[in-house]
């Protein structure tokens, strides 16, 4: 998984933002994201929480978290039926980001 972020360190924050939107951001990752706010502010010249910086940098609209939650919740049963197991929220976030935000 670390290879994913080698050349695109900001991608870690976009993945985390999606995980937070679906209610599955782990405490360690959230702590890391919060600790990196000064570096994010310096890198992008934007002030705010890490979530706000991601939203501004990626030009995310205010309705996007609810849209992502709906996609996640609507797809869980289909995934379970097709794969015989519950979906992995981290895998969902990475695939969602890769398919929708390839500029991250």
Legacy VTK file of the C-alpha trace (Angstrom):
# vtk DataFile Version 3.0
C-alpha trace
ASCII
DATASET POLYDATA
POINTS 104 float
0.000 0.000 0.000
2.876 2.405 0.628
3.746 2.280 -3.102
0.439 4.006 -3.818
1.621 7.200 -2.170
5.311 7.263 -3.144
4.960 9.708 -6.045
1.603 11.153 -4.975
1.708 11.950 -1.244
-1.475 14.062 -1.414
-3.366 10.964 -2.544
-3.157 9.672 1.041
-5.286 12.635 2.149
-7.824 12.172 -0.633
-8.200 8.490 0.291
-8.583 9.493 3.951
-11.179 12.113 3.020
-13.286 9.472 1.243
-12.907 7.086 4.192
-14.086 9.846 6.512
-17.054 10.531 4.222
-18.205 6.899 4.565
-17.485 6.760 8.304
-14.496 4.413 8.142
-11.446 6.597 8.763
-9.289 4.941 11.397
-7.965 6.971 14.323
-4.298 6.566 13.381
-4.829 7.933 9.886
-6.941 10.810 11.172
-4.228 11.667 13.709
-1.627 11.616 10.930
-3.764 13.867 8.703
-4.303 16.354 11.529
-0.580 16.406 12.315
0.221 17.185 8.682
-1.975 20.314 8.513
0.948 22.767 8.840
2.756 21.076 5.937
-0.428 21.013 3.837
-1.046 24.687 4.556
2.518 25.514 3.538
2.427 23.345 0.405
-0.877 24.634 -0.920
-1.118 28.100 0.614
-4.528 27.164 2.021
-5.477 27.343 5.680
-7.973 25.149 7.482
-8.440 21.577 8.626
-6.957 18.798 6.531
-10.471 18.050 5.277
-10.988 21.660 4.182
-7.608 21.717 2.448
-8.478 18.537 0.514
-11.886 19.956 -0.419
-10.391 23.227 -1.640
-7.454 21.664 -3.457
-9.669 19.069 -5.169
-12.555 21.535 -5.718
-15.016 19.191 -3.999
-18.569 20.435 -3.666
-20.466 20.447 -0.380
-22.769 17.603 -1.481
-19.962 15.182 -2.339
-19.687 13.435 1.068
-23.400 12.552 0.988
-23.084 11.301 -2.599
-20.124 9.093 -1.670
-21.980 7.729 1.392
-24.936 6.819 -0.851
-22.694 5.007 -3.348
-21.033 3.132 -0.462
-24.272 2.166 1.261
-26.113 1.256 -1.952
-23.234 -0.901 -3.163
-22.593 -2.901 0.007
-25.382 -5.447 -0.503
-24.506 -5.929 -4.190
-20.851 -6.456 -3.307
-21.765 -8.932 -0.553
-24.050 -10.866 -2.899
-21.487 -10.981 -5.692
-18.407 -11.707 -3.612
-19.670 -13.585 -0.559
-18.073 -11.135 1.849
-18.475 -7.588 3.066
-16.736 -4.847 1.096
-13.495 -3.407 2.444
-13.912 0.332 3.038
-10.217 1.038 2.362
-10.389 -0.780 -0.962
-13.614 1.084 -1.788
-11.964 4.433 -1.035
-8.920 3.683 -3.180
-10.989 2.453 -6.125
-13.383 5.397 -5.797
-10.511 7.884 -5.761
-8.763 6.194 -8.685
-11.905 6.189 -10.797
-13.143 9.663 -9.960
-10.209 11.834 -8.933
-7.262 10.762 -11.053
-5.745 14.240 -10.645
-5.012 13.611 -6.933
LINES 1 105
104 0 1 2 3 4 5 6 7 8 9 10 11 12 13 14 15 16 17 18 19 20 21 22 23 24 25 26 27 28 29 30 31 32 33 34 35 36 37 38 39 40 41 42 43 44 45 46 47 48 49 50 51 52 53 54 55 56 57 58 59 60 61 62 63 64 65 66 67 68 69 70 71 72 73 74 75 76 77 78 79 80 81 82 83 84 85 86 87 88 89 90 91 92 93 94 95 96 97 98 99 100 101 102 103
